[in-house]
Amino acid sequence: MYPGHEIERAVVSTRRGGAARHVGLFRDARRVARRFDPDVAYAHFLVPAGLAAALATRAPLVVTAHGQDVANIGSKPGVRRATSHVVDRASTVIAVSHWLRERLVSALPEARSKTEVIDCGVDLERFAPHEAADARAQLGWDTDGTAFFCLGALSERKNVLRLARAFERRGEGTLTFVGDGALRPALEGRERIRVVGRVGHDQVPTWIAGSDVVCQPSLTEPFGLAALEAMASARSVVATTVGGPPEFVTPESGVLVDPLDDDGLVDALSQASALPRPNLAGREAAAEHDVKRQAERVEEILLQAAGDPRA
C-alpha cells in the first residue's frame, strides 16, 4: 500500500438508538468533512453512510454495498431515490460479491457501469489453523463426536432453526451457537445443542478453531464472511447457495446447500463432517481472498477517484 495517507472517520459505533444514530452520522460526517477537507470520501453502505458522505462533501465518492442496503431499495420509502443519488454521485460502487452486484444492478440499472466486485477478505493471520483440542480446552468446550458450530445472529435469515432440526435428525456430535437474537429461546434446552450468546470479536477465532464444521446455511448471505474465516482456519463449512459463498467455497473445502432443503441440509452436515480435519484445502481457497490484497484493490480505486497519479 502507498504510504502517507491521512484518514478521518465518521462512524456509528452502536446498534442502539434507532434512527437517531443515523442523524448523528450525518452531523459527524459534515463536521469531519469541513475540518478535514478530504481528497476522497469512502463510505460503507449505500444508505445511510453513502448518502451522509455525498451530502457532507463535494470530494469524489467511493461506496461499498454490503447487502441490506441493496435489499432496502424498493422495500423502504425513500431509499430507492436516496440510493440512486448515491450511485449517481459515486465515482465507483464496490459490491462485496458478484451476486450482490447483480442484485444492485437489477434494482438500479445505472449502477452497472460503475460497480466493481471486491469482497471483504479475510485476515489470514488472525484466522489461522490451530489444534481443535487446544481451543476447546481454552473454551471449556466438551464435545462427543463432530463439533458443529454456527456463528451469527439467531434470526430467521440465518436459518438457525432449520439447522438445529437437521442436526437433530443426524443424531451425532454437538452443535454450538455463538450469537444472540429472537430465536434464542427456541434453540435453548435442546439435547446436544449449546447456545453461548454473544462473545467478543477477539474470541471468535478460538471458537472457530474449536469446531470441526462451521455451518452458515443462511436464507441469503450477500458475502459470507464467517464461512471464509472458517476456511482460513482450516475448518470445513456448510454454506448457503444463495449469495456470495458459491464464489469462494470449493468442493474440497465445504458443502453448499439450498437453505430451504431440509433433507439436503442433513446430507450436507454428513458430507462436511467427512472432510479432512483440519481441512487445509479450505485454507488454500481462503488465501485467494487475503484481506491485505482486497485492501490494496480498494486503495487503488480511492487513489483513482482522487486523481492521484500513483493510481
C-alpha positions in Angstrom: 0.0 0.0 0.0 1.1 3.5 -0.7 2.5 5.4 2.4 1.4 8.8 3.5 -2.4 8.5 3.6 -4.3 10.5 6.2 -7.7 9.2 7.4 -10.5 10.7 9.4 -13.6 8.8 10.3 -17.3 9.5 10.9 -18.9 6.3 12.2 -21.8 4.7 14.0 -20.3 2.8 16.9 -23.5 1.2 18.4 -26.6 -0.7 17.2 -28.7 1.2 19.8 -30.5 4.5 19.3 -32.7 3.7 16.3 -32.8 6.3 13.5 -31.3 8.9 15.9 -27.8 7.3 15.4 -28.1 8.0 11.7 -28.9 11.6 12.3 -25.7 11.7 14.4 -23.8 10.1 11.5 -24.9 12.8 9.1 -23.9 15.5 11.6 -20.5 14.0 12.2 -19.8 13.4 8.5 -20.4 17.1 7.8 -18.3 18.2 10.8 -15.3 15.9 9.8 -15.5 16.9 6.1 -15.4 20.6 6.9 -12.4 20.2 9.2 -10.5 17.7 7.1 -11.4 18.7 3.5 -10.8 15.2 2.1 -9.5 14.3 -1.4 -11.9 11.4 -1.5 -14.7 10.1 0.7 -15.2 6.4 1.2 -18.4 5.1 2.7 -19.6 1.6 3.8 -23.3 1.0 2.9 -25.1 2.9 0.2 -27.6 4.4 2.6 -27.3 5.9 5.1 -23.5 6.2 5.1 -23.1 6.8 1.4 -25.8 9.5 1.5 -24.1 11.1 4.5 -20.8 11.3 2.7 -22.4 12.6 -0.5 -24.1 15.4 1.3 -21.1 16.2 3.6 -18.5 16.9 0.9 -18.0 17.6 -2.8 -15.0 15.3 -2.8 -15.1 12.2 -5.1 -17.1 9.4 -3.5 -16.5 5.7 -3.4 -19.0 3.5 -1.6 -19.2 -0.2 -0.7 -22.6 -2.0 -0.8 -22.8 -4.8 1.8 -26.2 -6.4 1.3 -29.0 -5.0 3.4 -28.5 -1.6 1.8 -29.4 -3.2 -1.5 -32.3 -5.2 -0.1 -33.7 -1.9 1.2 -34.1 -0.5 -2.3 -37.8 -0.6 -3.1 -38.7 -2.0 0.3 -38.4 1.1 2.4 -39.9 4.5 1.5 -37.4 6.9 0.0 -34.5 4.5 -0.1 -34.6 4.0 -3.9 -34.3 7.7 -4.5 -31.6 8.2 -1.9 -29.6 5.2 -3.2 -30.0 6.4 -6.8 -28.5 9.8 -5.7 -25.5 8.0 -4.0 -24.9 5.8 -7.1 -25.1 8.9 -9.4 -22.7 10.8 -7.1 -20.2 7.9 -6.7 -17.2 7.5 -9.0 -17.1 3.8 -8.1 -19.5 1.5 -6.3 -18.0 -1.7 -4.8 -20.1 -4.8 -4.2 -18.8 -7.5 -1.9 -19.9 -10.3 -4.2 -20.9 -10.8 -7.8 -24.3 -11.9 -6.5 -24.8 -8.6 -4.7 -23.6 -6.7 -7.8 -26.3 -8.3 -9.9 -28.9 -7.5 -7.2 -27.9 -3.9 -7.2 -27.8 -3.6 -11.0 -31.3 -5.2 -11.2 -32.6 -2.6 -8.8 -30.7 0.3 -10.2 -29.5 -0.4 -13.8 -27.5 2.9 -13.8 -25.1 1.2 -11.3 -23.9 -1.3 -13.9 -21.1 0.7 -15.5 -19.5 1.8 -12.2 -19.8 -1.2 -9.9 -16.8 -3.4 -9.2 -16.6 -6.5 -7.0 -14.2 -6.6 -4.1 -15.1 -8.9 -1.3 -14.5 -8.3 2.4 -11.4 -10.5 2.5 -10.1 -12.5 5.5 -7.3 -11.8 7.9 -5.1 -14.9 7.3 -3.0 -14.1 10.4 -5.9 -13.8 12.8 -7.8 -16.8 11.3 -5.2 -19.5 11.0 -5.1 -23.3 11.7 -4.9 -24.3 15.3 -5.4 -27.5 17.2 -9.0 -28.1 17.9 -8.3 -29.8 21.3 -6.3 -26.7 22.5 -9.1 -24.3 21.6 -11.7 -26.5 23.3 -9.6 -26.7 26.4 -9.3 -22.9 26.5 -13.1 -22.5 26.0 -14.2 -25.3 28.2 -15.9 -26.9 25.2 -16.8 -30.5 25.6 -17.9 -32.5 22.6 -18.7 -36.1 21.8 -18.4 -36.7 18.0 -18.3 -33.9 15.4 -18.3 -30.4 16.7 -20.7 -28.4 14.6 -20.6 -24.6 15.0 -22.7 -21.7 13.9 -21.7 -18.0 14.3 -24.1 -15.1 13.9 -27.5 -13.6 14.8 -30.0 -16.2 15.9 -32.6 -15.0 13.4 -34.8 -16.3 10.6 -32.4 -15.1 7.9 -29.6 -17.1 9.4 -31.8 -20.3 9.2 -30.8 -21.4 12.7 -33.9 -23.5 13.4 -33.7 -25.5 10.2 -30.0 -26.1 11.1 -30.9 -27.3 14.6 -33.6 -29.7 13.2 -31.2 -31.1 10.6 -28.5 -31.6 13.3 -31.1 -33.4 15.5 -32.1 -35.7 12.6 -28.4 -36.8 12.1 -28.2 -37.7 15.8 -24.4 -37.3 16.1 -22.0 -34.8 17.6 -22.8 -31.4 19.2 -24.0 -28.1 17.7 -22.8 -24.8 19.3 -24.3 -21.4 18.5 -22.4 -18.2 19.2 -24.6 -15.2 18.8 -27.9 -13.9 20.1 -31.3 -12.9 18.7 -35.0 -13.5 18.7 -34.8 -17.3 18.1 -32.5 -18.0 21.1 -35.3 -19.3 23.3 -36.3 -21.8 20.6 -32.8 -23.2 20.5 -32.1 -23.4 24.2 -32.8 -26.6 26.1 -32.3 -29.0 23.1 -30.2 -32.1 23.5 -26.6 -31.7 22.4 -27.2 -28.1 21.3 -25.5 -25.3 23.2 -26.2 -21.6 22.9 -23.3 -19.4 24.1 -24.7 -16.0 23.3 -22.5 -13.1 22.2 -18.8 -13.2 22.5 -16.1 -10.6 21.9 -14.6 -10.3 18.4 -11.2 -11.3 19.8 -12.7 -14.7 20.9 -14.2 -15.6 17.5 -11.0 -17.2 16.1 -10.8 -19.5 19.1 -14.4 -20.6 18.8 -13.9 -21.4 15.1 -10.7 -23.3 15.9 -12.5 -25.4 18.4 -15.0 -26.6 15.8 -14.9 -29.3 13.2 -17.5 -27.9 10.8 -18.8 -24.3 10.7 -22.4 -24.1 9.5 -23.8 -21.0 7.8 -26.9 -22.1 5.9 -28.5 -18.7 5.8 -31.5 -18.0 3.6 -29.4 -15.3 2.0 -25.8 -14.3 2.6 -24.5 -11.3 0.5 -20.9 -12.4 1.1 -20.5 -15.0 3.9 -17.5 -13.8 6.0 -17.9 -16.3 8.8 -17.6 -19.2 6.3 -14.5 -17.6 4.8 -13.0 -17.1 8.2 -13.7 -20.8 9.0 -12.0 -21.9 5.8 -8.9 -19.7 6.6 -8.8 -21.6 9.9 -8.8 -24.9 8.1 -12.3 -25.8 9.1 -14.8 -27.4 6.7 -18.0 -25.4 6.1 -21.7 -25.9 5.3 -22.8 -22.7 3.4 -25.8 -21.4 1.6 -26.1 -21.5 -2.2 -27.9 -18.1 -2.0 -25.5 -15.2 -2.2 -21.7 -15.0 -2.0 -20.5 -18.3 -0.7 -20.6 -20.2 -4.1 -18.0 -17.7 -5.2 -15.3 -19.0 -2.7 -16.4 -22.3 -1.2 -14.8 -25.2 -3.2 -15.9 -28.8 -3.2 -12.8 -29.7 -1.2 -13.4 -27.0 1.5 -17.1 -27.5 2.2 -20.6 -28.2 1.1 -23.1 -25.7 -0.5 -26.7 -26.3 0.3 -30.1 -25.0 -0.7 -31.1 -23.3 2.6 -34.7 -24.5 2.2 -33.9 -28.1 1.6 -34.3 -29.9 4.9 -33.1 -33.3 3.6 -30.2 -31.6 1.7 -29.1 -29.9 4.9 -28.9 -33.2 6.8 -26.8 -34.6 3.9 -24.6 -31.5 3.9 -23.8 -31.9 7.5 -22.8 -35.5 6.9 -20.7 -34.7 3.9 -18.9 -31.8 5.6 -18.2 -34.0 8.7 -16.4 -36.5 6.4 -13.9 -33.9 5.1 -10.4 -33.8 6.5 -9.8 -32.4 10.0 -8.1 -29.9 9.7 -9.1 -29.1 6.2 -6.1 -27.4 4.6 -7.9 -27.1 1.2 -10.1 -24.5 2.9 -7.1 -22.6 4.0 -5.7 -22.7 0.4 -9.0 -21.5 -1.0 -9.3 -18.7 1.5 -5.8 -17.4 0.7 -7.2 -16.1 -2.6 -9.2 -13.6 -0.5 -6.4 -12.2 1.7 -7.7 -9.0 3.3 -4.4 -7.3 2.5 -4.9 -7.8 -1.2 -8.5 -6.7 -1.0 -7.4 -3.5 0.8 -4.9 -2.8 -1.9 -7.6 -3.1 -4.5 -9.8 -0.6 -2.6 -6.8 1.7 -2.2 -6.2 1.7 -6.0 -9.8 2.7 -6.5 -9.6 5.5 -3.9 -6.4 6.9 -5.5 -8.0 6.8 -8.9 -11.1 8.7 -7.7 -8.9 11.3 -6.0 -6.9 11.8 -9.2 -3.7 10.6 -7.6 -1.0 9.9 -10.3 0.1 6.8 -8.4 -3.2 5.1 -9.3 
